[in-house]
Amino acid sequence: MKKLNLLYNTIRIIFGLIIIGSGIGMLVLGGFPIEYENSTAKLYMDALEALGYFVPFLALVKIVSGVAFVTKRFVPLGLVIFMPVSVNMVVFHIFLEPTTGVGAYFILLMNTYLMFKHIEDYRPLLKAKV
């Protein structure tokens, strides 16, 4: 049991630090840190940056979720909030940049693992009302 707890804590902290770093990087750079070769991917990312609000909003979501994971406060909520970001990252890479998606797949895997570790916290949300 202690090995599983160590694995959970390690993944939780690494996941939190990765997305905090990514969020801070987005704020410092004022945009996405990666330039993509695929012209459609580049147009998509440029459009998101041109919106003006999206990059700071996404950076804030990453930082707040990451802090929740690292401090072990509101972890189930942070996981639910970050799951759409994880899924969108994977879908983006599957359709537009499949060769550069390893990091995104790893992020989704960590998010999913941590959510399954908190499945009991989600049971009340998954009950149908009668």
Secondary structure, DSSP 8 states (H G I E B T S, - for coil): -HHHHHHHHHHHHHHHHHHHHHHHHHHHHTS-S---SSHHHHHHHHHHHHTSSHHHHHHHHHHHHHHHHHHTSSHHHHHHHHHHHHHHHHHHHHHT-GGG-HHHHHHHHHHHHHHHHTHHHHHHHHS---
